[in-house]
Amino acid sequence: MNHGAAGFAIGWELHPWEREPTREASRRQRLAARGPYRAAVPARIAELPVSMDAGLQAEAEDAIREITRFDAEVAALADRRAEVDGMTAATELAPLASVLLRTESASSSEIEGVTAGARALALAAVDAKSGPNAQLVTANVTAMQRAVDLADDISSDSILAAHEALMTGHEYAAPGRFRTEQVWIGNRALSPHTASFVPPHHTRVVASMDDLIAFAQRGDLPVLAQVALAHAQFETIHPFNDGNGRVGRALVHALLRHSDVTRRMTVPVSAGLLTDTGAYFRALTAYRAGDVGPIIRQFVNASFHAVGNGRQLVQDLDAIHQSWTERLSSRRGSAARRLLPSLLNQPAVNVAYVERAGDVALSAAQRAVEQLEQAGILVRSGAGRRNRVWVAPEVIDALDRFAERVGRRGW
């Protein structure tokens, strides 16, 4: 069904192609890569009306209410825990917010084929040995946090800042800069002639992004529809050499925060999209043909999945925290007890990390690690005597279960 928004459909225009394929190309491939190619021309959407059937709109509104409810639930949990632990609600909330951000970043990266397990991500955060994928996902955490922090300023500058955080150190991606060359989608396509999709010519990127920003700042649209369509338009523009998918999903969270749907949490929407990536990519294709319904539907479904899965993760972590407080014999206010909330978000630590996180001396940090190890909360990782790292296996297990519920491959 076309949902009455054909104005969102892309157009096409021809551009000359002068680059020769590599010598490894076959004769057929060389012939296919000659002559002009077609590149997309994004619709101007800043002022376009958005229409969808009443049933889908009602479900989208229900999904937004569910996200808002989850955001409030986690804040209330932090308040209750603060009363028990004698800490501030902000201290209790920060680790839960961080772990949800990290799971969302990992899911967003997995959609792009970048996988890293919970243990690897935790080790990467304390500079322990980790693979390149863990480093990429860690960079995505920073990028997503930067996008959310800049939610009051939805602009090209804030999007460029998120891209710079994501791709720093990868010069081929031109971190923090819009692309200045033609790109195309399709790993095996040697030129845009045989690509599955050719985004707009680079000379159209800046104007197209300005139009998208104007659309994102409108206040007359249902929130989830606006978020879904802004994301789809961003992916259509494909403004960067690399990192478009991850920055485009970071934009989702900036828009949810900008609209006051989320105030404290990053709801793992990408984890919801990951349950059926084929449907997600088909919905992007339908959007480019002018049918906005499928991409809105994907975000509705993903939002309900995200809340259900995120709620279970928070409940698991809360149960782990309660078990820890009962097992740990150190006094209230000790360095070991103060570290417990941080372990929910960062389940791998070394003594230097404990020093920083607890703002304590080296001797107090060492004593805290010993107490946590004696209580079975931390377990030493590896047998080396230097650069020792400890992990909280119960948290790793909870994150593994989160990944299993969405079919994540890397965890």
Helices and strands as residue ranges (DSSP letters): G 6-8, E 11-15, H 27-32, E 37-41, H 54-85, H 89-111, H 118-125, H 132-149, H 156-167, G 171-173, G 192-194, G 202-204, H 205-216, H 223-237, H 244-258, H 269-273, G 274-276, H 277-288, H 293-327, H 335-345, E 348-349, H 351-358, H 362-374, E 379-381, E 389-391, H 393-406
